[in-house]
Amino acid sequence: METTEIIIPLGDIEIKGNLNIPSDARALIIFSHGSGSSRFSRRNNYVAALLNKSKIATLLTDLLTEDEDEIYENRFDVELLTQRLVSVTNYVSNLHELQNLPIGYFGASTGAASAFMASARYKNKIKAIVSRGGRLDLAGAYLQFVTAPTLLIVGSLDPSVMSLNERAFRQLCCTKELDIVNGATHLFEEPHKLDEVAELAAKWFTKYLFIHPKKEQHAL
């Protein structure tokens, strides 16, 4: 399966995204990466490739232009990143090949905050969220307005982010689960830990995004 680079027009700027659509795709996951990362993130691309094998289309996009990314403060401007994520979601959800697919978000580190804020604004449009080592404290009061079933994944060797996720977990009012990956640090760089993340994410997304056809009822 080939990766397609798409250009997403956002007013007077354009941003780029890497799109993968399996032939039998049943859902779309939009990635929101952490500060200093990009659509070429090795970790997110690894997770995306495994999701593709589970009949899930993926979009990895840069929410900032190259010039904007050179300004360090922009990387932590969660409001700006959220606005961009909302615009990206609106754009791709209207593409012919994607318009009938339920949509979820995969957020990492600071990018998870924008995923939760965008989901809160969309209400029911976003059907599921997975956060990997998310800085959910940056989402603030938006957490209580998230309705999408949410999975928080944190490494056991990342105590500060674990504490933030435990606090955020208590604020969430939606269907939710907190999974701790034993032996993993913030970036999940240890052997096989990203595999665990991808497996957890795939199970969550298939559970809450896949629309299962109703069984035919036969007359007795």
C-alpha positions as CSV (number, residue, x, y, z in Angstrom):
1,M,0.0,0.0,0.0
2,E,1.4,3.3,-1.1
3,T,1.4,6.5,1.0
4,T,-0.3,9.4,-0.7
5,E,0.8,13.0,0.1
6,I,-2.1,15.3,0.1
7,I,-2.2,19.1,0.3
8,I,-4.8,20.5,2.7
9,P,-5.8,24.2,2.0
10,L,-6.4,26.2,5.2
11,G,-7.3,29.7,4.3
12,D,-4.1,31.4,3.1
13,I,-1.8,28.5,4.0
14,E,-1.4,24.9,3.0
15,I,-0.3,22.0,5.1
16,K,0.7,18.5,4.0
17,G,-0.5,15.1,5.1
18,N,0.5,11.5,4.5
19,L,-2.6,9.4,3.8
20,N,-2.9,5.6,3.7
21,I,-6.1,3.9,2.8
22,P,-6.4,0.1,2.8
23,S,-8.6,-1.3,0.1
24,D,-11.0,-2.5,2.7
25,A,-10.8,0.4,5.1
26,R,-13.6,0.7,7.7
27,A,-12.5,3.7,9.7
28,L,-10.2,6.7,9.5
29,I,-7.7,7.7,12.2
30,I,-6.2,11.2,12.2
31,F,-2.9,11.6,14.1
32,S,-2.0,14.6,16.1
33,H,1.7,14.4,17.0
34,G,3.7,15.9,19.8
35,S,5.8,19.1,19.7
36,G,9.0,18.9,17.6
37,S,7.7,15.9,15.7
38,S,6.1,15.7,12.3
39,R,4.1,13.5,9.9
40,F,7.3,11.6,9.4
41,S,7.4,10.6,13.1
42,R,8.9,7.1,13.2
43,R,6.8,6.1,16.2
44,N,3.5,7.3,14.8
45,N,4.2,5.9,11.3
46,Y,4.9,2.5,13.0
47,V,1.6,2.6,14.8
48,A,-0.2,3.8,11.7
49,A,1.2,0.9,9.6
50,L,-0.1,-1.6,12.1
51,L,-3.5,0.1,12.1
52,N,-3.6,-0.1,8.3
53,K,-3.4,-3.9,8.7
54,S,-6.5,-3.7,10.8
55,K,-8.6,-2.1,8.0
56,I,-8.0,1.4,9.3
57,A,-7.1,4.3,7.1
58,T,-4.6,6.8,8.6
59,L,-3.7,10.4,8.1
60,L,-0.5,11.9,9.5
61,T,-0.4,15.6,9.0
62,D,1.7,18.6,10.1
63,L,-0.6,21.1,11.8
64,L,2.0,23.9,11.4
65,T,3.8,25.1,8.2
66,E,7.6,24.8,8.1
67,D,7.9,28.5,8.9
68,E,5.4,28.3,11.8
69,D,7.2,25.3,13.2
70,E,10.5,27.3,13.4
71,I,8.8,29.4,16.1
72,Y,9.1,27.3,19.3
73,E,6.1,28.8,21.0
74,N,3.8,27.6,18.2
75,R,4.5,24.0,19.1
76,F,2.7,24.5,22.4
77,D,-0.1,26.8,21.1
78,V,-2.7,24.2,21.7
79,E,-5.5,26.5,20.6
80,L,-3.9,27.0,17.2
81,L,-3.2,23.3,16.9
82,T,-6.8,22.5,17.8
83,Q,-8.2,24.9,15.2
84,R,-5.9,23.3,12.5
85,L,-7.0,19.8,13.5
86,V,-10.6,20.8,13.3
87,S,-10.0,22.2,9.8
88,V,-8.1,19.1,8.7
89,T,-10.9,16.9,9.9
90,N,-13.5,18.9,8.0
91,Y,-11.4,18.7,4.9
92,V,-10.6,15.0,4.8
93,S,-14.1,13.9,6.0
94,N,-15.4,15.4,2.7
95,L,-13.0,13.6,0.4
96,H,-14.9,11.1,-1.7
97,E,-12.9,8.1,-0.6
98,L,-13.1,8.9,3.1
99,Q,-16.5,10.6,3.6
100,N,-18.4,7.5,4.8
101,L,-15.7,6.4,7.3
102,P,-16.2,6.9,11.0
103,I,-13.4,9.1,12.4
104,G,-11.1,8.7,15.4
105,Y,-8.1,10.6,16.8
106,F,-4.7,9.2,17.9
107,G,-2.9,11.9,19.9
108,A,0.7,11.7,21.2
109,S,2.3,13.9,23.9
110,T,1.2,17.5,23.4
111,G,-0.7,16.5,20.3
112,A,-3.1,14.6,22.5
113,A,-4.3,17.9,24.0
114,S,-5.4,19.2,20.7
115,A,-7.1,15.9,19.9
116,F,-9.2,16.1,23.0
117,M,-10.0,19.8,22.5
118,A,-11.1,19.2,18.9
119,S,-13.2,16.2,19.9
120,A,-14.9,18.3,22.6
121,R,-15.8,20.9,20.0
122,Y,-17.1,18.3,17.5
123,K,-19.3,16.5,20.1
124,N,-20.4,13.3,18.4
125,K,-18.4,13.5,15.1
126,I,-15.3,11.9,16.6
127,K,-16.1,8.4,17.5
128,A,-13.0,7.3,19.5
129,I,-9.7,8.6,20.8
130,V,-6.5,7.0,21.8
131,S,-3.8,9.0,23.6
132,R,-0.1,7.8,23.9
133,G,1.7,9.5,26.7
134,G,-0.6,12.5,26.3
135,R,-0.1,15.9,28.0
136,L,-3.8,16.0,28.8
137,D,-3.3,18.8,31.4
138,L,-3.0,21.1,28.4
139,A,-6.6,20.4,27.4
140,G,-7.9,21.8,30.6
141,A,-11.6,22.0,31.1
142,Y,-12.3,20.6,27.6
143,L,-11.8,17.1,29.0
144,Q,-15.2,17.0,30.7
145,F,-16.9,17.7,27.4
146,V,-15.4,14.8,25.5
147,T,-18.0,12.2,24.5
148,A,-15.9,9.9,22.4
149,P,-14.8,6.6,24.0
150,T,-11.2,7.3,25.2
151,L,-8.2,5.1,25.8
152,L,-5.2,6.5,27.7
153,I,-1.9,4.7,27.2
154,V,1.0,5.6,29.5
155,G,4.4,4.0,30.2
156,S,5.0,2.7,33.7
157,L,8.4,4.5,33.7
158,D,6.9,7.9,32.9
159,P,5.7,8.9,36.4
160,S,5.0,12.6,35.7
161,V,2.8,11.9,32.7
162,M,1.2,9.0,34.4
163,S,0.1,11.3,37.2
164,L,-1.3,13.8,34.7
165,N,-3.2,11.0,32.9
166,E,-4.7,9.7,36.2
167,R,-5.9,13.1,37.0
168,A,-7.4,13.5,33.5
169,F,-9.0,10.1,33.7
170,R,-11.0,11.3,36.7
171,Q,-12.2,14.4,34.7
172,L,-13.4,12.4,31.7
173,C,-17.1,11.7,31.7
174,C,-17.1,9.4,28.6
175,T,-16.5,5.7,28.2
176,K,-12.8,5.4,29.2
177,E,-9.9,3.2,30.0
178,L,-6.4,3.7,31.3
179,D,-3.7,1.2,30.2
180,I,-0.2,1.2,31.6
181,V,2.5,-0.4,29.5
182,N,5.0,-2.0,31.9
183,G,8.6,-1.1,31.3
184,A,7.9,1.7,28.9
185,T,9.2,5.3,29.2
186,H,7.6,8.4,27.6
187,L,8.6,7.6,24.0
188,F,8.0,3.9,24.3
189,E,11.4,3.3,22.8
190,E,12.0,0.0,24.6
191,P,11.8,-3.3,22.6
192,H,8.2,-4.3,21.6
193,K,6.5,-1.5,23.6
194,L,5.2,0.3,20.5
195,D,3.8,-3.0,19.4
196,E,1.8,-3.0,22.6
197,V,0.6,0.5,22.0
198,A,-0.5,-0.4,18.4
199,E,-2.3,-3.5,19.6
200,L,-4.2,-1.6,22.3
201,A,-5.1,1.2,19.8
202,A,-6.2,-1.2,17.1
203,K,-8.5,-3.1,19.6
204,W,-10.0,0.2,20.8
205,F,-10.6,1.6,17.4
206,T,-12.1,-1.6,16.0
207,K,-14.4,-1.9,19.0
208,Y,-15.8,1.6,18.8
209,L,-15.4,2.6,15.1
210,F,-16.3,-0.4,13.1
211,I,-20.0,-0.6,12.2
212,H,-21.0,-4.2,12.3
213,P,-23.8,-5.2,9.9
214,K,-27.0,-6.3,11.6
215,K,-27.7,-9.9,11.5
216,E,-30.6,-10.9,9.3
217,Q,-33.6,-12.2,11.3
218,H,-35.2,-15.2,9.7
219,A,-38.9,-15.9,10.2
220,L,-39.6,-19.1,12.1
